[in-house]
Amino acid sequence: MKILTAALSLAIAVARNVTAPHAMVATAQHLATQAGIDVLRAGGNAVDAAVAVGYALAVVDPCCGNIGGGGFMLVRLHDGRERFIDFRERAPLRATRTMYLDARGNVRKDASTKGWLSIAVPGTVAGLERARAEFGTLSRGRLMAPAIALARDGFLYTAADVPAFGNFPRAGDRWRQPQLAATLALIARDGSEAFYRGPIARGIVAASDAHGGILTLQDFSDYRVEESAPLHCRFHGYDIASAPPPSSGGATLCEILNVIAPYPLRQWGWHDERAIHVVTEAERFAYADRNAYLGDPDFVRNPVAALLAPAYAAEIRRRIEAKPVTPSAEVSPGLGAPSNEGAETTDYSIVDRWGNAVAVTYTINDAYGAGVIAGDTGFFLNDEMDDFTSKPGVPNLYGLVQGARNAIAPQKRPLSSMAPTIVTRNGALRMVTGSPGGSRIITIVLETMLDALIYGMTAQAAVDAPRTHMQWLPDALEYEPHALSANALQRLRAIGYTLQMRETWGSAQAIVVDPVTGSLQGGSDRRTPAGAALGY
């Protein structure tokens, strides 16, 4: 049986697989990876390394890494304890449901994606500090020292960085960011207090006031991190831990996995048209549910248990098998009427020598967020307000058509697609993964997991493999170059799919644990050439 296509086999053959016996860090920027590995070698644990990497990425990958945004951290300790740390951004107190609509009730172009009105209250600093205080072992100063040095002394800008930064600075330049270094030094000295109640908050609010924004000092002083248990599901003997609401990532990922579980994917082969068909249809139904039912649990009830019930998965399979392709116009949310992020995100995966594991996805939403920097703070602020529903039925930046449950409200967290994920089997760690990619994050994580766990790829091959994507609306099966064979394309068109080839997307990071030897494989997506996986 031929499982892999020739194109994929060639990609696997040239991919460099990174292995290590003790610890591994995989990030989208090699200097941030080095910062994490240095912390692990110095005796820090996976959470210590995650904090160091988070701040380092804010310096060396400022399109996506950040202190001006927010995200999620999934922690699994070596003894099996788990914690999901939610530092998602929140809507300002002065935000309103209709703030992006004109007098006729239409969405104003760019209002939620550019400038000071698009900014939600950042959570990254509070989240990293909560993780360090609760699970870390090293001081804040030690963990932030690499980021401060990179900002103060600069780093050599290479050709690999060009896709992230454009034409400035140029390859070969040393890029220094003294204002950001000063901001990071304040945080290193005073912690979250500097950001949420001190000079950084005051600087952001002053700039917001001067440019017509609505951020207030109370927005910052009221900000709080949430902690919860991760969302769990089972798939082919694996236990999947991922993000609960206000992320849709875990629930949508698990709904898809539940639907496709009985199908013989490995027997069919990687990206065989039969496998693509059932996965695509499962994604279609799951994204329809995502957009209708999920939101901030402080504001709406999320019917996660019903969405993940075995009987519901069976009903979706029945509908999939009833016709060759179900047009999205005929797919409505499966539980009845509800009762009530792009490549501009970044992700990293870490495993330490004790077996602690961390998956982090954090974001400023669009590339360079809102495109604004407050005074001399030196960092970009997010445009996360676009992740809310500006108007039901109107697509956001990522083409998601969302419902009223994700409408704007003061201090509400916007629905996210981020899906930091940790996989175990019989209590043993098997995989840590995640990716940026806006609405495609869920399907990127899904394919990375399937490639490693079902098709037996190495970590590097799994993150590099070409991808497909379906998100209900628009009604099109998107695919990367080389993702589908000519025969598969022909057969999928013949049964009714609208197919659209897109440029590559995502930047998955993954660590896979060998079940026999316990050695670690690291993979950093080559779609982001500056990334690296390093271990020891």
Sequence and secondary structure as in RCSB ss.txt:
>XXXX:A:sequence
MKILTAALSLAIAVARNVTAPHAMVATAQHLATQAGIDVLRAGGNAVDAAVAVGYALAVVDPCCGNIGGGGFMLV
RLHDGRERFIDFRERAPLRATRTMYLDARGNVRKDASTKGWLSIAVPGTVAGLERARAEFGTLSRGRLMAPAIAL
ARDGFLYTAADVPAFGNFPRAGDRWRQPQLAATLALIARDGSEAFYRGPIARGIVAASDAHGGILTLQDFSDYRV
EESAPLHCRFHGYDIASAPPPSSGGATLCEILNVIAPYPLRQWGWHDERAIHVVTEAERFAYADRNAYLGDPDFV
RNPVAALLAPAYAAEIRRRIEAKPVTPSAEVSPGLGAPSNEGAETTDYSIVDRWGNAVAVTYTINDAYGAGVIAG
DTGFFLNDEMDDFTSKPGVPNLYGLVQGARNAIAPQKRPLSSMAPTIVTRNGALRMVTGSPGGSRIITIVLETML
DALIYGMTAQAAVDAPRTHMQWLPDALEYEPHALSANALQRLRAIGYTLQMRETWGSAQAIVVDPVTGSLQGGSD
RRTPAGAALGY
>XXXX:A:secstr
   S HHHHHHHHHS  EEESS EEEESSHHHHHHHHHHHHTT  HHHHHHHHHHHHHHH TTTS SSSEEEEEE
E TTS EEEEEE  B  TT  TTTTB TTS B TTTTTSSGGG  B  HHHHHHHHHHHH  S HHHHHHHHHHH
HHH EE  GGGHHHHTTSS TT EE  HHHHHHHHHHHHHTHHHHHTSHHHHHHHHHHHHTT    HHHHHT   
EEE  EEEEETTEEEEE  TTBSHHHHHHHHHHHHTTS HHHH TT HHHHHHHHHHHHHHHHHHHHH   TTTS
   HHHHT HHHHHHHHHHHHHSS   GGG   TT S     TTEEEEEEE TTS EEEEEEE SSTTTTS B T
TS SB   GGGGSBSSTTS  TT     GGGB  TT    B    EEEEETTEEEEEEE   GGGHHHHHHHHHH
HHHTS   HHHHHHS  EE  SSS  EEE TTSS HHHHHHHHHTT  EEE       EEEEE TTT  EEEEE 
TTSTT EEEE 
